[in-house]
Amino acid sequence: MGCVYGTDSRMMLEQFASCRRLLIALGDETRQTIVAVLAGTGCDGGMRVGEITEKTHLSRPAVSHHIRILLDAEVIGLRRQGTMNFYHLKLGGAWGELVSLVNHIEELRKRCEYPVQAEAEKGRGRAGRASKTKQIAEVGQTEHSEKAKQAGRTGRAKATKRARQVEEASPSRNAKG
């Protein structure tokens, strides 16, 4: 069982293209930190640059620079309230495209990786199990026949001994004989 790459690869390339800005924006550790800080606010309306600066221990200009990149990539959004700007995760758009890409990769992984591994293990397992089972059966038959012979000898010997004891102990036999 193999994988069909034609349609899947075209679709995946399109998904990567739609996620490229997001992936580039998230490729920087400082921006990852800002995203994590904003994720910590949940859905509570976001944070101002000064608050992000305090949480990340970055300079205000550095935070502003990285926020601009994250805004351009649609990773975060901006909500204005009077003269204040609140930044928050923008969980639709680019994030949705990333989720689609990851789901596509997961589908391929399930469809391609598991059957290939299962077949490989099955192939190794069959050959290994068949010879192992045959060996066990042969050993088992040998052991069984040896035990049966031994039990037979033991059983006959015990039966003969009991019969003699019964004969010797039986008063009627002794009187007749």
CNS distance restraints for C-alpha pairs under 8 A (distance, minus, plus):
assign (resid   1 and name CA) (resid 115 and name CA) 7.13 0.50 0.50
assign (resid   1 and name CA) (resid 116 and name CA) 7.10 0.50 0.50
assign (resid   2 and name CA) (resid 112 and name CA) 6.74 0.50 0.50
assign (resid   2 and name CA) (resid 116 and name CA) 7.65 0.50 0.50
assign (resid   3 and name CA) (resid 111 and name CA) 7.46 0.50 0.50
assign (resid   3 and name CA) (resid 112 and name CA) 5.75 0.50 0.50
assign (resid   4 and name CA) (resid   8 and name CA) 7.16 0.50 0.50
assign (resid   5 and name CA) (resid   9 and name CA) 5.39 0.50 0.50
assign (resid   6 and name CA) (resid  10 and name CA) 6.45 0.50 0.50
assign (resid   7 and name CA) (resid  11 and name CA) 6.17 0.50 0.50
assign (resid   8 and name CA) (resid  12 and name CA) 5.97 0.50 0.50
assign (resid   9 and name CA) (resid  13 and name CA) 6.04 0.50 0.50
assign (resid  10 and name CA) (resid  14 and name CA) 6.34 0.50 0.50
assign (resid  11 and name CA) (resid  15 and name CA) 6.26 0.50 0.50
assign (resid  12 and name CA) (resid  16 and name CA) 6.08 0.50 0.50
assign (resid  12 and name CA) (resid 101 and name CA) 6.83 0.50 0.50
assign (resid  12 and name CA) (resid 104 and name CA) 7.39 0.50 0.50
assign (resid  13 and name CA) (resid  17 and name CA) 6.12 0.50 0.50
assign (resid  14 and name CA) (resid  18 and name CA) 6.28 0.50 0.50
assign (resid  15 and name CA) (resid  19 and name CA) 6.24 0.50 0.50
assign (resid  15 and name CA) (resid  97 and name CA) 6.82 0.50 0.50
assign (resid  15 and name CA) (resid  98 and name CA) 7.70 0.50 0.50
assign (resid  15 and name CA) (resid 100 and name CA) 7.54 0.50 0.50
assign (resid  15 and name CA) (resid 101 and name CA) 5.69 0.50 0.50
assign (resid  16 and name CA) (resid  20 and name CA) 5.79 0.50 0.50
assign (resid  16 and name CA) (resid 101 and name CA) 7.02 0.50 0.50
assign (resid  18 and name CA) (resid  94 and name CA) 7.50 0.50 0.50
assign (resid  18 and name CA) (resid  97 and name CA) 6.72 0.50 0.50
assign (resid  19 and name CA) (resid  23 and name CA) 6.02 0.50 0.50
assign (resid  19 and name CA) (resid  94 and name CA) 6.23 0.50 0.50
assign (resid  19 and name CA) (resid  97 and name CA) 6.14 0.50 0.50
assign (resid  19 and name CA) (resid  98 and name CA) 5.90 0.50 0.50
assign (resid  20 and name CA) (resid  24 and name CA) 6.05 0.50 0.50
assign (resid  21 and name CA) (resid  25 and name CA) 6.01 0.50 0.50
assign (resid  21 and name CA) (resid  73 and name CA) 5.19 0.50 0.50
assign (resid  22 and name CA) (resid  26 and name CA) 6.09 0.50 0.50
assign (resid  22 and name CA) (resid  70 and name CA) 7.90 0.50 0.50
assign (resid  22 and name CA) (resid  73 and name CA) 5.33 0.50 0.50
assign (resid  22 and name CA) (resid  74 and name CA) 7.23 0.50 0.50
assign (resid  22 and name CA) (resid  75 and name CA) 6.39 0.50 0.50
assign (resid  22 and name CA) (resid  94 and name CA) 6.34 0.50 0.50
assign (resid  22 and name CA) (resid  95 and name CA) 7.73 0.50 0.50
assign (resid  23 and name CA) (resid  27 and name CA) 6.01 0.50 0.50
assign (resid  24 and name CA) (resid  28 and name CA) 7.53 0.50 0.50
assign (resid  25 and name CA) (resid  31 and name CA) 6.96 0.50 0.50
assign (resid  25 and name CA) (resid  69 and name CA) 6.49 0.50 0.50
assign (resid  25 and name CA) (resid  70 and name CA) 6.05 0.50 0.50
assign (resid  25 and name CA) (resid  73 and name CA) 6.55 0.50 0.50
assign (resid  25 and name CA) (resid  75 and name CA) 7.91 0.50 0.50
assign (resid  26 and name CA) (resid  31 and name CA) 6.13 0.50 0.50
assign (resid  26 and name CA) (resid  32 and name CA) 5.72 0.50 0.50
assign (resid  27 and name CA) (resid  31 and name CA) 7.73 0.50 0.50
assign (resid  27 and name CA) (resid  32 and name CA) 7.50 0.50 0.50
assign (resid  28 and name CA) (resid  32 and name CA) 6.27 0.50 0.50
assign (resid  29 and name CA) (resid  33 and name CA) 6.23 0.50 0.50
assign (resid  30 and name CA) (resid  34 and name CA) 6.41 0.50 0.50
assign (resid  30 and name CA) (resid  66 and name CA) 7.63 0.50 0.50
assign (resid  31 and name CA) (resid  35 and name CA) 6.14 0.50 0.50
assign (resid  31 and name CA) (resid  66 and name CA) 6.08 0.50 0.50
assign (resid  31 and name CA) (resid  67 and name CA) 7.77 0.50 0.50
assign (resid  31 and name CA) (resid  70 and name CA) 7.39 0.50 0.50
assign (resid  32 and name CA) (resid  36 and name CA) 6.12 0.50 0.50
assign (resid  33 and name CA) (resid  37 and name CA) 6.15 0.50 0.50
assign (resid  33 and name CA) (resid  56 and name CA) 7.03 0.50 0.50
assign (resid  34 and name CA) (resid  38 and name CA) 6.17 0.50 0.50
assign (resid  34 and name CA) (resid  52 and name CA) 7.08 0.50 0.50
assign (resid  34 and name CA) (resid  56 and name CA) 7.03 0.50 0.50
assign (resid  35 and name CA) (resid  39 and name CA) 6.01 0.50 0.50
assign (resid  35 and name CA) (resid  76 and name CA) 7.88 0.50 0.50
assign (resid  35 and name CA) (resid  89 and name CA) 7.11 0.50 0.50
assign (resid  36 and name CA) (resid  40 and name CA) 6.26 0.50 0.50
assign (resid  37 and name CA) (resid  41 and name CA) 7.06 0.50 0.50
assign (resid  37 and name CA) (resid  52 and name CA) 7.18 0.50 0.50
assign (resid  37 and name CA) (resid  55 and name CA) 7.10 0.50 0.50
assign (resid  37 and name CA) (resid  56 and name CA) 7.65 0.50 0.50
assign (resid  38 and name CA) (resid  42 and name CA) 7.23 0.50 0.50
assign (resid  38 and name CA) (resid  46 and name CA) 6.60 0.50 0.50
assign (resid  38 and name CA) (resid  47 and name CA) 6.99 0.50 0.50
assign (resid  38 and name CA) (resid  52 and name CA) 7.96 0.50 0.50
assign (resid  38 and name CA) (resid  87 and name CA) 7.60 0.50 0.50
assign (resid  38 and name CA) (resid  88 and name CA) 5.87 0.50 0.50
assign (resid  38 and name CA) (resid  89 and name CA) 6.28 0.50 0.50
assign (resid  39 and name CA) (resid  88 and name CA) 7.79 0.50 0.50
assign (resid  39 and name CA) (resid  89 and name CA) 6.63 0.50 0.50
assign (resid  41 and name CA) (resid  45 and name CA) 7.69 0.50 0.50
assign (resid  41 and name CA) (resid  46 and name CA) 6.33 0.50 0.50
assign (resid  41 and name CA) (resid  47 and name CA) 7.69 0.50 0.50
assign (resid  42 and name CA) (resid  46 and name CA) 7.89 0.50 0.50
assign (resid  43 and name CA) (resid  88 and name CA) 7.99 0.50 0.50
assign (resid  45 and name CA) (resid  79 and name CA) 7.89 0.50 0.50
assign (resid  45 and name CA) (resid  86 and name CA) 6.96 0.50 0.50
assign (resid  45 and name CA) (resid  87 and name CA) 7.77 0.50 0.50
assign (resid  45 and name CA) (resid  88 and name CA) 6.61 0.50 0.50
assign (resid  46 and name CA) (resid  79 and name CA) 8.00 0.50 0.50
assign (resid  46 and name CA) (resid  86 and name CA) 5.19 0.50 0.50
assign (resid  46 and name CA) (resid  87 and name CA) 4.91 0.50 0.50
assign (resid  46 and name CA) (resid  88 and name CA) 4.30 0.50 0.50
assign (resid  46 and name CA) (resid  89 and name CA) 7.65 0.50 0.50
assign (resid  47 and name CA) (resid  51 and name CA) 6.05 0.50 0.50
assign (resid  47 and name CA) (resid  52 and name CA) 6.52 0.50 0.50
assign (resid  47 and name CA) (resid  85 and name CA) 7.97 0.50 0.50
assign (resid  47 and name CA) (resid  86 and name CA) 4.90 0.50 0.50
assign (resid  47 and name CA) (resid  87 and name CA) 5.21 0.50 0.50
assign (resid  47 and name CA) (resid  88 and name CA) 6.63 0.50 0.50
assign (resid  48 and name CA) (resid  52 and name CA) 6.37 0.50 0.50
assign (resid  48 and name CA) (resid  84 and name CA) 7.44 0.50 0.50
assign (resid  48 and name CA) (resid  85 and name CA) 5.93 0.50 0.50
assign (resid  48 and name CA) (resid  86 and name CA) 4.79 0.50 0.50
assign (resid  48 and name CA) (resid  87 and name CA) 6.16 0.50 0.50
assign (resid  49 and name CA) (resid  53 and name CA) 6.03 0.50 0.50
assign (resid  49 and name CA) (resid  60 and name CA) 6.99 0.50 0.50
assign (resid  49 and name CA) (resid  63 and name CA) 6.85 0.50 0.50
assign (resid  49 and name CA) (resid  64 and name CA) 6.96 0.50 0.50
assign (resid  49 and name CA) (resid  85 and name CA) 7.85 0.50 0.50
assign (resid  49 and name CA) (resid  86 and name CA) 7.69 0.50 0.50
assign (resid  49 and name CA) (resid  87 and name CA) 7.74 0.50 0.50
assign (resid  50 and name CA) (resid  54 and name CA) 6.32 0.50 0.50
assign (resid  50 and name CA) (resid  60 and name CA) 6.92 0.50 0.50
assign (resid  51 and name CA) (resid  55 and name CA) 6.30 0.50 0.50
assign (resid  52 and name CA) (resid  56 and name CA) 6.01 0.50 0.50
assign (resid  52 and name CA) (resid  63 and name CA) 7.28 0.50 0.50
assign (resid  53 and name CA) (resid  57 and name CA) 5.56 0.50 0.50
assign (resid  53 and name CA) (resid  58 and name CA) 5.34 0.50 0.50
assign (resid  53 and name CA) (resid  59 and name CA) 6.23 0.50 0.50
assign (resid  53 and name CA) (resid  60 and name CA) 5.86 0.50 0.50
assign (resid  53 and name CA) (resid  63 and name CA) 6.37 0.50 0.50
assign (resid  54 and name CA) (resid  58 and name CA) 7.41 0.50 0.50
assign (resid  58 and name CA) (resid  62 and name CA) 6.30 0.50 0.50
assign (resid  58 and name CA) (resid  63 and name CA) 6.37 0.50 0.50
assign (resid  59 and name CA) (resid  63 and name CA) 6.29 0.50 0.50
assign (resid  60 and name CA) (resid  64 and name CA) 6.14 0.50 0.50
assign (resid  61 and name CA) (resid  65 and name CA) 6.10 0.50 0.50
assign (resid  62 and name CA) (resid  66 and name CA) 6.29 0.50 0.50
assign (resid  63 and name CA) (resid  67 and name CA) 5.97 0.50 0.50
assign (resid  64 and name CA) (resid  68 and name CA) 6.22 0.50 0.50
assign (resid  65 and name CA) (resid  69 and name CA) 6.70 0.50 0.50
assign (resid  66 and name CA) (resid  70 and name CA) 6.24 0.50 0.50
assign (resid  67 and name CA) (resid  71 and name CA) 5.98 0.50 0.50
assign (resid  67 and name CA) (resid  76 and name CA) 7.90 0.50 0.50
assign (resid  68 and name CA) (resid  72 and name CA) 6.15 0.50 0.50
assign (resid  69 and name CA) (resid  73 and name CA) 6.26 0.50 0.50
assign (resid  70 and name CA) (resid  74 and name CA) 6.16 0.50 0.50
assign (resid  70 and name CA) (resid  75 and name CA) 5.19 0.50 0.50
assign (resid  70 and name CA) (resid  76 and name CA) 5.76 0.50 0.50
assign (resid  71 and name CA) (resid  75 and name CA) 6.02 0.50 0.50
assign (resid  71 and name CA) (resid  76 and name CA) 5.27 0.50 0.50
assign (resid  71 and name CA) (resid  77 and name CA) 6.09 0.50 0.50
assign (resid  71 and name CA) (resid  78 and name CA) 7.76 0.50 0.50
assign (resid  73 and name CA) (resid  94 and name CA) 7.53 0.50 0.50
assign (resid  74 and name CA) (resid  90 and name CA) 6.66 0.50 0.50
assign (resid  74 and name CA) (resid  93 and name CA) 7.19 0.50 0.50
assign (resid  74 and name CA) (resid  94 and name CA) 6.19 0.50 0.50
assign (resid  75 and name CA) (resid  89 and name CA) 6.28 0.50 0.50
assign (resid  75 and name CA) (resid  90 and name CA) 5.58 0.50 0.50
assign (resid  75 and name CA) (resid  91 and name CA) 7.43 0.50 0.50
assign (resid  75 and name CA) (resid  94 and name CA) 6.55 0.50 0.50
assign (resid  75 and name CA) (resid  95 and name CA) 7.02 0.50 0.50
assign (resid  76 and name CA) (resid  87 and name CA) 6.62 0.50 0.50
assign (resid  76 and name CA) (resid  88 and name CA) 5.45 0.50 0.50
assign (resid  76 and name CA) (resid  89 and name CA) 4.24 0.50 0.50
assign (resid  76 and name CA) (resid  90 and name CA) 4.48 0.50 0.50
assign (resid  76 and name CA) (resid  91 and name CA) 7.74 0.50 0.50
assign (resid  77 and name CA) (resid  87 and name CA) 5.70 0.50 0.50
assign (resid  77 and name CA) (resid  88 and name CA) 5.34 0.50 0.50
assign (resid  77 and name CA) (resid  89 and name CA) 5.94 0.50 0.50
assign (resid  77 and name CA) (resid  90 and name CA) 5.05 0.50 0.50
assign (resid  78 and name CA) (resid  85 and name CA) 6.53 0.50 0.50
assign (resid  78 and name CA) (resid  86 and name CA) 5.69 0.50 0.50
assign (resid  78 and name CA) (resid  87 and name CA) 4.74 0.50 0.50
assign (resid  78 and name CA) (resid  88 and name CA) 6.45 0.50 0.50
assign (resid  79 and name CA) (resid  85 and name CA) 5.86 0.50 0.50
assign (resid  79 and name CA) (resid  86 and name CA) 5.07 0.50 0.50
assign (resid  79 and name CA) (resid  87 and name CA) 6.37 0.50 0.50
assign (resid  79 and name CA) (resid  88 and name CA) 7.78 0.50 0.50
assign (resid  80 and name CA) (resid  84 and name CA) 5.79 0.50 0.50
assign (resid  80 and name CA) (resid  85 and name CA) 4.67 0.50 0.50
assign (resid  80 and name CA) (resid  86 and name CA) 6.18 0.50 0.50
assign (resid  81 and name CA) (resid  85 and name CA) 6.36 0.50 0.50
assign (resid  81 and name CA) (resid  86 and name CA) 7.57 0.50 0.50
assign (resid  90 and name CA) (resid  95 and name CA) 7.69 0.50 0.50
assign (resid  91 and name CA) (resid  95 and name CA) 5.70 0.50 0.50
assign (resid  91 and name CA) (resid  96 and name CA) 7.22 0.50 0.50
assign (resid  92 and name CA) (resid  96 and name CA) 5.33 0.50 0.50
assign (resid  93 and name CA) (resid  97 and name CA) 6.43 0.50 0.50
assign (resid  94 and name CA) (resid  98 and name CA) 6.26 0.50 0.50
assign (resid  95 and name CA) (resid  99 and name CA) 6.20 0.50 0.50
assign (resid  96 and name CA) (resid 100 and name CA) 6.26 0.50 0.50
assign (resid  97 and name CA) (resid 101 and name CA) 6.24 0.50 0.50
assign (resid  98 and name CA) (resid 102 and name CA) 6.15 0.50 0.50
assign (resid  99 and name CA) (resid 103 and name CA) 6.03 0.50 0.50
assign (resid 100 and name CA) (resid 104 and name CA) 6.10 0.50 0.50
assign (resid 101 and name CA) (resid 105 and name CA) 6.27 0.50 0.50
assign (resid 102 and name CA) (resid 106 and name CA) 6.13 0.50 0.50
assign (resid 103 and name CA) (resid 107 and name CA) 6.18 0.50 0.50
assign (resid 104 and name CA) (resid 108 and name CA) 6.34 0.50 0.50
assign (resid 105 and name CA) (resid 109 and name CA) 6.09 0.50 0.50
assign (resid 106 and name CA) (resid 110 and name CA) 6.18 0.50 0.50
assign (resid 107 and name CA) (resid 111 and name CA) 6.07 0.50 0.50
assign (resid 108 and name CA) (resid 112 and name CA) 5.74 0.50 0.50
assign (resid 108 and name CA) (resid 113 and name CA) 7.69 0.50 0.50
assign (resid 109 and name CA) (resid 113 and name CA) 5.14 0.50 0.50
assign (resid 109 and name CA) (resid 114 and name CA) 7.16 0.50 0.50
assign (resid 110 and name CA) (resid 114 and name CA) 5.66 0.50 0.50
assign (resid 110 and name CA) (resid 115 and name CA) 7.83 0.50 0.50
assign (resid 111 and name CA) (resid 115 and name CA) 6.75 0.50 0.50
assign (resid 112 and name CA) (resid 116 and name CA) 6.26 0.50 0.50
assign (resid 113 and name CA) (resid 117 and name CA) 6.11 0.50 0.50
assign (resid 114 and name CA) (resid 118 and name CA) 5.90 0.50 0.50
assign (resid 115 and name CA) (resid 119 and name CA) 5.95 0.50 0.50
assign (resid 116 and name CA) (resid 120 and name CA) 6.16 0.50 0.50
assign (resid 117 and name CA) (resid 121 and name CA) 6.05 0.50 0.50
assign (resid 118 and name CA) (resid 122 and name CA) 5.82 0.50 0.50
assign (resid 119 and name CA) (resid 123 and name CA) 5.94 0.50 0.50
assign (resid 120 and name CA) (resid 124 and name CA) 6.21 0.50 0.50
assign (resid 121 and name CA) (resid 125 and name CA) 5.66 0.50 0.50
assign (resid 122 and name CA) (resid 126 and name CA) 5.85 0.50 0.50
assign (resid 123 and name CA) (resid 127 and name CA) 6.54 0.50 0.50
assign (resid 124 and name CA) (resid 128 and name CA) 6.01 0.50 0.50
assign (resid 125 and name CA) (resid 129 and name CA) 5.50 0.50 0.50
assign (resid 126 and name CA) (resid 130 and name CA) 5.78 0.50 0.50
assign (resid 127 and name CA) (resid 131 and name CA) 6.41 0.50 0.50
assign (resid 128 and name CA) (resid 132 and name CA) 6.05 0.50 0.50
assign (resid 129 and name CA) (resid 133 and name CA) 5.73 0.50 0.50
assign (resid 130 and name CA) (resid 134 and name CA) 6.12 0.50 0.50
assign (resid 131 and name CA) (resid 135 and name CA) 6.14 0.50 0.50
assign (resid 132 and name CA) (resid 136 and name CA) 6.13 0.50 0.50
assign (resid 133 and name CA) (resid 137 and name CA) 6.04 0.50 0.50
assign (resid 134 and name CA) (resid 138 and name CA) 6.13 0.50 0.50
assign (resid 135 and name CA) (resid 139 and name CA) 6.11 0.50 0.50
assign (resid 136 and name CA) (resid 140 and name CA) 5.80 0.50 0.50
assign (resid 137 and name CA) (resid 141 and name CA) 6.01 0.50 0.50
assign (resid 138 and name CA) (resid 142 and name CA) 6.20 0.50 0.50
assign (resid 139 and name CA) (resid 143 and name CA) 6.02 0.50 0.50
assign (resid 140 and name CA) (resid 144 and name CA) 5.79 0.50 0.50
assign (resid 141 and name CA) (resid 145 and name CA) 5.97 0.50 0.50
assign (resid 142 and name CA) (resid 146 and name CA) 6.13 0.50 0.50
assign (resid 143 and name CA) (resid 147 and name CA) 6.06 0.50 0.50
assign (resid 144 and name CA) (resid 148 and name CA) 6.00 0.50 0.50
assign (resid 145 and name CA) (resid 149 and name CA) 6.07 0.50 0.50
assign (resid 146 and name CA) (resid 150 and name CA) 6.13 0.50 0.50
assign (resid 147 and name CA) (resid 151 and name CA) 5.92 0.50 0.50
assign (resid 148 and name CA) (resid 152 and name CA) 5.92 0.50 0.50
assign (resid 149 and name CA) (resid 153 and name CA) 6.19 0.50 0.50
assign (resid 150 and name CA) (resid 154 and name CA) 6.01 0.50 0.50
assign (resid 151 and name CA) (resid 155 and name CA) 5.62 0.50 0.50
assign (resid 152 and name CA) (resid 156 and name CA) 5.99 0.50 0.50
assign (resid 153 and name CA) (resid 157 and name CA) 6.02 0.50 0.50
assign (resid 154 and name CA) (resid 158 and name CA) 6.02 0.50 0.50
assign (resid 155 and name CA) (resid 159 and name CA) 6.02 0.50 0.50
assign (resid 156 and name CA) (resid 160 and name CA) 6.02 0.50 0.50
assign (resid 157 and name CA) (resid 161 and name CA) 6.11 0.50 0.50
assign (resid 158 and name CA) (resid 162 and name CA) 6.08 0.50 0.50
assign (resid 159 and name CA) (resid 163 and name CA) 6.11 0.50 0.50
assign (resid 160 and name CA) (resid 164 and name CA) 6.29 0.50 0.50
assign (resid 161 and name CA) (resid 165 and name CA) 6.23 0.50 0.50
assign (resid 162 and name CA) (resid 166 and name CA) 6.05 0.50 0.50
assign (resid 163 and name CA) (resid 167 and name CA) 6.11 0.50 0.50
assign (resid 164 and name CA) (resid 168 and name CA) 6.05 0.50 0.50
assign (resid 165 and name CA) (resid 169 and name CA) 5.99 0.50 0.50
assign (resid 166 and name CA) (resid 170 and name CA) 5.84 0.50 0.50
assign (resid 167 and name CA) (resid 173 and name CA) 6.69 0.50 0.50
assign (resid 167 and name CA) (resid 174 and name CA) 7.78 0.50 0.50
assign (resid 168 and name CA) (resid 173 and name CA) 7.81 0.50 0.50
assign (resid 168 and name CA) (resid 174 and name CA) 7.01 0.50 0.50
assign (resid 170 and name CA) (resid 174 and name CA) 6.52 0.50 0.50
assign (resid 171 and name CA) (resid 175 and name CA) 6.12 0.50 0.50
assign (resid 172 and name CA) (resid 176 and name CA) 6.26 0.50 0.50
assign (resid 173 and name CA) (resid 177 and name CA) 5.98 0.50 0.50
